[in-house]
Amino acid sequence: SVTETLVDTLEDLRARNVPFRSVQLDSWFYPHRPVRPFDTDAWDVPPTGLSCWEARDDILPDGVASLRRQLGDPPLVAHCRHLSSDSPYVAQHDCWVDGEYAHPADVTLYERYLDQAVAWGVQTFEHDWLVECFLGVRGLREVPGRARRWQAELDAALARRGMTAQWCMATPADIMETTHLSQVTSIRTSGDHGYLVPPELLWAWFLYTNALARPLGLWPYKDVFRSDGHGGSTDPGAEAALAALSGGPVGIGDPLGGASRELVLRTARTDGLLVAPDAPVAAIGRCFARHGVLEAEPVVGATHTLHRAGRWSYVVSMHCHDGSGPLPTTLHLADLGNDAPADSASAPAESAAVLDWRSGDVSLIGSRIGHAVALEPKGWALHVLAPLLLDGRLAVFGDSTRYASAGRQLISDVVEGDSSVSVHLAGAAERVVLVGWSSAAKVRAEVTAGPVKARRGPDSIAELDVVDGRWEVVVELPAE
């Protein structure tokens, strides 16, 4: 049964220590008009409306609450969509009807949805197909203010229940309206993964749209992907890197036994807390001069982490143009804007250290000399740029096993002293692989456990060899 499969899948994740924080139920769990076949290999997602927001008897005969209990009571994220004009809700609530679609004229139907969601244990209400709501029902848009009132009343209803919302398939108007909404915390900014269009088109779609979502305070969602490399993924590492650098939810949708623990832990701590930058990754300004899908031009996205010692940059470069050969490009500090590395909270760096995340190579970049990148078709690269500290003699990239290597959820702070750099680590039962650059032949590392006031001295001291400018130290964080 579906329930048994889902229970077994979560038990497998727990047994293999693959961390997860919530379970998302997509639109398969409730009936549409017409009811979609479930036990089939066909992948068809028609824009049909919702019939009833209740568990399908043929899929979850005991309901959502029972499923959650059997899964071990994880927080749920539940999908909802636009309303079918054939739904029994239309006769029970005041609605605008337009052909095959309908939309409630007040918030009472959504109140009903949310009360049901509370009973199920839902913490995030995912509203998909927002474009179909607005463009599919003329009654919603024939009078100015109706669409805004709908979302404002829904937002207030979510707040009363302590629930958040995730927007999906949103129009630019929906995205802008979130400036008036408090409960919308994440938003899907590209199309369905593995459906209709190839992954590299979605990479560009995601990075371009994030440039709109980011200044509005939204955390983008890349859509669920398979970490085992199937289900439409050209490279699951690219999907995971974009998801982790978005700062929003990271969703895997692997079959039973298929989830890659190694890949998941590139995005999160062992307890499931995501290791993320301070802002969503988004296309840099130069990408808007030439469209990276329509033209042979790499799509480059950037974001950052800020510590007391300065600003760390993450730059992802992607080959999204179908039909062209290898694409060379050059990273320039000036192109990164407010995502560029800085050796203090406000001073842009004249030069920085660069970690090629995929190869492990380190080098330097200057204000006049860029960093060359070569991308194969459907290829991608990730570079971490760290400020040069101690008068240009040392740089710390953070944990090289995580995409957001200096993310504050794991590297809680980096502090520059007169003659040393202090790296503060967070979490428990973690293996942290600290990597850096130095102009010296050796780096002295002292590892100390516990708060500074309580420590009596370093737990260990090591002399690290610097090879081709790169040094590395492994720190095992205890369980407490």
Sequence and secondary structure as in RCSB ss.txt:
>XXXX:A:sequence
SVTETLVDTLEDLRARNVPFRSVQLDSWFYPHRPVRPFDTDAWDVPPTGLSCWEARDDILPDGVASLRRQLGDPP
LVAHCRHLSSDSPYVAQHDCWVDGEYAHPADVTLYERYLDQAVAWGVQTFEHDWLVECFLGVRGLREVPGRARRW
QAELDAALARRGMTAQWCMATPADIMETTHLSQVTSIRTSGDHGYLVPPELLWAWFLYTNALARPLGLWPYKDVF
RSDGHGGSTDPGAEAALAALSGGPVGIGDPLGGASRELVLRTARTDGLLVAPDAPVAAIGRCFARHGVLEAEPVV
GATHTLHRAGRWSYVVSMHCHDGSGPLPTTLHLADLGNDAPADSASAPAESAAVLDWRSGDVSLIGSRIGHAVAL
EPKGWALHVLAPLLLDGRLAVFGDSTRYASAGRQLISDVVEGDSSVSVHLAGAAERVVLVGWSSAAKVRAEVTAG
PVKARRGPDSIAELDVVDGRWEVVVELPAE
>XXXX:A:secstr
 HHHHHHHHHHHHHHTT   S EEE GGGS BSS    SSS        BS SS  TTT TTHHHHHHHHHTS  
EEEEE  EETTSTHHHHS EEEETTEEEESSSHHHHHHHHHHHHHTEEEEEE  HHHHHHH HHHHSSTTHHHHH
HHHHHHHHHHTT EEEE S  HHHHHHGGG SSEEEEE S  TTSSS HHHHHHHHHHHHHHHGGGT EEE   B
 TTS SS S HHHHHHHHHHHSS   B   TT   HHHHTTTB TTS B   SS  EE GGGGTS TTTSS  EE
EEEEEEETTEEEEEEEEE   TT   EEEEE GGGGGGGS BSSSS B SEEEEEETTT  EEEEESSS EEEEE
 TT EEEEEEEE BTTTTEEEEEETTSSSTT TTTEEEEEE SS EEEEE  SS EEEEEEEESSSEEEEEE  S
 GGG  S SEEEEEE BTTEEEEEEE    
